[in-house]
Amino acid sequence: MEEKLDMRSPREAWQELADRRRDYYDGCAAEYGGDHGMLARTGMPGSFWRRGGKVKLHVPAAADIAATGASLLFGAEPRFSIFDQSLGDTEEGSQQRLEAVIAGNGLPRKLREAAECAAASGDVYLKCRYDRERADMPVIDVVRGEDALPEYLLGRLRGIHFFTVFRRERQSGRVWRVYERYAPGCIRTAVFRGTEESLGEEEPAALAALGLADCVKPPVEGLLAAHIPNLKPSRLRPEDGKGRSDFEGLRDLMDSLDEVYTSWMRDIRLAKSRLIVPAEFLRRSPSDLFSENRYTYDFDEDVETLVALDIGGDGAEMKITPSQFDIRAQQHAATYESTLRTILTMAGYSPQSFGLDIEGNAQSGTARRIMERRSLATAAKKQAYWKGPLEAFMTAVMHLDKALYGNGALHGDDSVRVEMREAAGEDIGEMAAAVNLLRSARAASAETAVRLLHPEWSIKQIEEETGRIRDEER
């Protein structure tokens, strides 16, 4: 009874999501995608994109921030392992099936995609689908933050509403959506026919035509979906649990960056070298040669620098005048770099992660990590938001795989452990020196040394390598 009273209806979920899309997601999407119409529509009154002007350029700083953030987060693939709660160790029997599910879904690639979406919009979702007749394993999908709404109770995720567009009718403007609510033990599905702005009416006949059931009960207890916030709290909505974008609150600075770059390119266009010449110096159109009072001049695209002026006069005034304005490149470059550096810093990243302030010097791993400390700290904060939801989600996926396909040796209390790794990685020389010191001080075994040097290896690989080292030491 409590679940029914507290659960949002599809229309309530849609309205809340639509309000957030209008107030938040559209502005993030405009900066991320760079659509000029969307930038003008979502800009503040009086801002660069709301003012007049024919030529405006967008610097894709937001897209670069999102892509770089995803690379820092998942540049090194996380390690997944089946953990046996009863034995207190990794369960080797199901590890191969877990790796097969990860490879079959291209999970490392999807995680980088999801991380970029989360950096842009503030959050992202993972959703599991299954069809025993058409697929030999569960299918993992990435869902953008603007297409789903989570439900929390006492700080715990208890359901997610998904809205997926599967058809648009251009002439009528109708939009068909599949609505799904994922909850533990139940997936509810419906089809709605509406417009871009409204959810519309439910269409039970369309649901049957798509071969979908209105309610499916998965053979597992866990939630087959996950909500991952990018970072918390939101600066604009501190009470909002959905997370914040990497470039939240930076719209004014990004508008200024576009204005600086547009002004810079305008200077270049205006400063093109031109020759101001009398009209008689140009070639008249052949059709005007035998006509009076017709002065049409042919324009040669290979001679773009010629500008015709009908100045007349005697021969002394018939001269060619060069014209070229100065390009304020240094002033524009300094303003551009200063604005960009401020944007990157406020987004939580070191300018060095984006190629600034490097000056072409080769550096060791330690020096690089010191220079990129801010970026690595931001990536570490994001990892904390990813680890728990990703472990719970993959645990539910693997139990579903066991229930549907009977693969692996998974037990009821087994879970998936996720080991997040630093994208920059450790310097191999520094790591080897550290391991050598530990071994010399007899503070680490051969097995521990192998684990430190090869965290991505399986238990079997570590045991085999440890055995080879012991054989060589005898």
N, C-alpha and C positions, 0 to 999 in steps of 0.2 A: 504493500500500500504506500509506504514511504517513497519507493522508487517512482510510482506513477504520479504522486502528487508533486514531486520535486523535479521530475524530468521535463526538460523543455520540449515543446512540440516542434515539428519541423518548421512551422511558420515563425515561431519565436526565435528559433536558432537562426533562421535565414535573415530575419530582421536585424538581429544583433550583429550578424556577420556583415550585412549590407551597410549598417551604420559605421562599423569599424573600417570597412573598405573605403567608404567615402571620406572618413576623417583621417585615416592613417595609411592604409595600404596603397591607395592611388598615388599619394605623394611619393612613397618609396618606389613604386613601380615606375613612375615618371622619371625619376633620377636614374634608376637602374637601367631601364630600357632606352631612355633618351628620345622618346617620341615627342616631337615639337608641339603638337596639339595638346598632348597630355601635360607637358610642362607648362604651357600657357594656362591651361584650365585649372591646374592645381597650385599655381604660384600665388603668392600673397599680392594684394593690390599694391601697385607701385613698384613691384619687383621687376627685374630685368626681363623676365619672360612674359610679364603682363603689359609691358610698355610697347609702343609701336616700333617699327623697324623691319625692313624687308629681309636683311641677311642676319641670321643669328646662328651661332655655332654652339654645340653642346660638347663639353669635355666629359668623356665617360669615366670620371673619377669614381663614381659610385660602383659601376660595374667592376672596375679594377680592384676596389676595396673588397667587394664580395668574393671575387675570384681568388684574390691573394689570401683572404681569411680562410677560405675553404682549403687552399693548398697548405696553409700552416696547420690546419686542424687534421686533415686526412692525407697530407702529402706522403706520410708513411702509413701504410695500411695497419689498422688495429688487428690484434691477434685475438681470435675467438677460440674458446676451448670449452668442452663439456666438463662440468665439475660435479663429482659424485659427493653428495652431502654426507652419506653414510661412511665413506672411506676418507673423506677430507682431502681428496686429491682429484686430479684431472682424470676423467674416464676415457681411456684410450679407445674402447670399443666403439663409441659413437662419434669419435673425432673425425673419422673419414667421411661419414655421412654429413656431418656439419660442414665440412670443407666442400663437399659436393653441392650442398644447398647454396652455400655462399658463392661458389664459382658459377653454378647454374643461373643464379639471379644477377650475376655481375655486381655483387654487393659493394665492393670497394668503389666502383664507378658511381653507383647510385648514392653512396654516402657522400662523395664529393659533390655530386649534384644537389643533394639535400642540404649540405652545409652552405653552399652558395645561395640557395633559396632562403635559408634561415638568416644568413647575413644580410640579405636584401630586404626581406619583409619582416623579420623579427622572430619568426618561428617556422617550423615545418613539421610534417607528419609522415610516418611510415604506416603502411596498411598492408595486410596480408590477405590474399585471395587464394582460393583453391578450387580445383575441378578435377576429380579423380579420373574422368574420362578423357580429358584433353591435356592434362599436365601430370608429370610424374613426380612433382614436388610442389610445395607451396610457392606462390608467386608474391614477391615483395614489390610494392609500388611506393613512389615518392609523391606526396601531395603537398602543394604549396599552402602557405599559411592563409591566403585569402580564399581558399576553397574549403575550409573546414573550421569547426568550432569545438573546443574541448569543454567537458563538464568535470568540475572538481568538487569533491565533498570532503571537508576536513583536510584539505591539502592533498588528497589522493585522487588520481585520475580514475573516473568511473564510467566514462563514455565519451565518444567523439561523433559529431555530426559531419558527414561528408556530402558535398554537393558537386556532382560531376556533370558537366555539359556534354551531351553526346550527339546533339543535332541542333543546327541553327537554320531557320527558314528565312532567306533574305527578303523575299517579297512580303511576307506577312509579319516579319519581325519576331516570330515565335521562337522561343528557346526551350528545348527539352532537356530536363535534368534528371539524373538518377540520384535519389536521396538515400543515404545509408546512415544508420546509427549503430556504431560498434559499441557493444557493452559486454562484460563477461558473461559468457553462456548464451548470447543472443545477438544476431545481426538482423536488424529490421531494414527493409528495402521498400522504396516507393518511387514512382515516376511522376514528375510534375511538368505541366506545360504552362509556360509563362513568357516573360520578356526578359530583357537584359536587367531591368530594374526590379521586377517582381517575380516571386516564386510561381504564382499562378495556381492552377487547379490540379488536384491529383488525378491521374489517369490509370485506373486499375487495368484497363484493357491493354494499355501499352506495356505494363509490367509483365503481363502474361505473354504478350507478343515477343518480348525480349527473352523469354524463358527464365525469368527471375521469380523467386519465391518471396512473399512478403515478410517471412520470418524464417531464419535459418539458425539452428542451434549447433554450433561447432562442438566436436567431441573433446574439447579441452576447457578448462576453467579460466585460463588466463585471457587477458584482453589482447586480441589480435591486431592491435594498432598501438601507435606510440605518438605522443606529442613531445617535441623537443624545442624548448625556447632557445633562442640564440644567446641572449644575455638578459639578466634582470638586475634592477627593476627598469621599467620603462620610464624615461624622463618626462614624457608627456602624460602618461597615465600610470602613476606609481602603484595604484591599486590593481592594475591589470596584470594577470598572471600569464599572459601570452608571450611576453618577451619583447625585446626592442631590437630595432634594426641597427646595423653598424653605423649607419649615417643618419640616425635619428637626431633631430635638432641641428643638422648641418645644412639645411636647405638654403638658408640665406648665403652662407659661405660658398656653396656650390653654384648658386646663381651668380655670385660675384666672380667666381672663377670663369664661368661661361662668358660673362661680360668682358673680362680682361682679355680672354683669348679672341673673342669677336673683335674687340678694338684693335688688337695686335694684327689680325688678318686684314682688317680694314685699312690700317696703315700701309700694309704691303700692297694692297690693291691701288690705293691712291698714289703710292710712290713709284709706280711703274714708270720707267723712262719713256718720255714722249718727245716728239719733234713737232713743234707748232710751225706749219708752213702755209704759204698762200694757197688758195684753192687752185690757182693755175698750175701749181706744181704737181697736182694729182692728175690721174688719168681720167678723162671724161668717158662716160659710158658710150659705146659705139652707136647706140640708137640716138644720141643727142648731138652727134658731130655735125649733122646737116640741119639742125633745128635751132631756132632762135629762142632766147629766154628759157632754155631748158638746160639746167646745170645739174645733172646727176652724175655722181662720181662712183666708180667701181671701188669696192673695198677689198683689198687683197689680205686674206687671213694670215699670210706669211709675213705681212708688214703691219702688225697690230699697233706699232708705236706711232704711226702717222695720224695726225689730227688736222683736219682741214678747217681753215679760217678764211672767210671771204673778206680780206683786208684791203684789197685794191692798192692804188697808189703808184708812184713812179718806181723805177728800177732800184733806187737806193733803198726803198723800204721793202723790197722783195727779198727777204732774207729768211733763213731757217733759224728758229729759236729753240734750243733744247730746254726741256722742263723736267725736273725730277725733285721730289720732296724727300726729306730725310725720314728714315724709318726709326722710330723710337724703340728699337729692339731691346736695348739694355734695360730701359725702364720697364718695358712690358715683361721681360723675362724675370726681372727681380720681383715684380709684383705677383706674377704668376706663380713662381716657386715659393714665395712666402705664403700665399694663400693656400696653395696645395699642401705645403708642409703643415700648416695649421689644421687643415681638414684631416690629414692623416693622423696627426697627433691626437686630435679630439675624438677620432674614431677608435683610438686605442692601439695604434700601430706605430712602429718606428719608421721614419722616412727611408732608412736604409733597406727595408723590406721591399721598397718600390723603386730601388735604384738611385735614390737621392743620397748625397753626401758620402759617396763611396770613393770617388776620385780614382777609380781603376786599380786600387791596391788589393793585392791578394792577401787574405788574412787566414789565420788559423781558426779552428772551430771555436775555441774559447773567445777569441776576439770578436768573431762574428756573433756569438750568442750575447756578448756584452752589448754590442751595438744594437742588436735587435731584441733587447731585453723586454721592451714594452710590447712588442708583437708576440713574443713567446708567452708573456704573462697573460695576454688576452686570449691566446689559444688555449692555455691551461685552464682559464676560467670557463671557456666554452666546453672543454672536455668534461668538466664536472657536471654540466647539464646534459651531456650526451651519454655518459657511461651508464647511469641507472636505468633510464628509459630504454636504451639499446639492449641492455642485458635482459630486462623483463620481456621485451618484445621478442628477441631471438629465442628466449626460453620457451615462450608460448608457441613460436613457429616450429621449433624442433619437437615439442610434444605433439603438435598437430601433425607433423610429418610422421611421427611414430604411430599415432592413432590411425591415420589414413593409409599409410603405405607400409607400415610395419618395419621400417628401416632402423638400423642402429640397435644399440643395447641400452637405450635410455630407460631409467627408472623414474618412478613418480616424483621423487625429491631431487632429481638431477636438475642442474641449471646451467646456463651458458654464462661464462665469464668473459669479459672484454678487457683487454689490456690496451689502453690508449698509448700511443707513442709519439714522440716529438718529431715533427716534420724535418727539422734541420738535422736530426740524428746526432749521434756522438762522434767525435773525431776518433778515428780508429787508432791513431797513435796514442792519444790520451787514454783511451779505454784499455789498450794493451799494457800501457805503463801502470795503470791502476791495478789491473788484474795481476801483473807481475809482482807488484808490491804486496798484494794480499797473499799471493802464493808463497812469496819469500818469507813473509811473517807467519806463515802457517795459519792464516786467519780465514782461509777459504779453501774448500775442497776442489778437486778437478771438476766435479759436476757443477758446483756453483760458478766456477770460472767459465765453463761452457755456456751456462744460462745467461751470464752477463754479456758475453760476446755475441750470442745468438739467441736473443729473446723470442725471435719468430719461429724457432724450431719446435717440433713436437717432442713429446716425452721420449718416444722411440729414437728419434734422431739424437737427442741429448745423451741417452744411455749408450748408444752405439759409439758416439764420439768420445764419451768418457772412458769407455772400455778400451778404445784404441790408444788414448793417452796413457792409461795405466799399463797397457802392454808395452808401450815404448819406454816407460820409466823403469821397468823391471830390469 
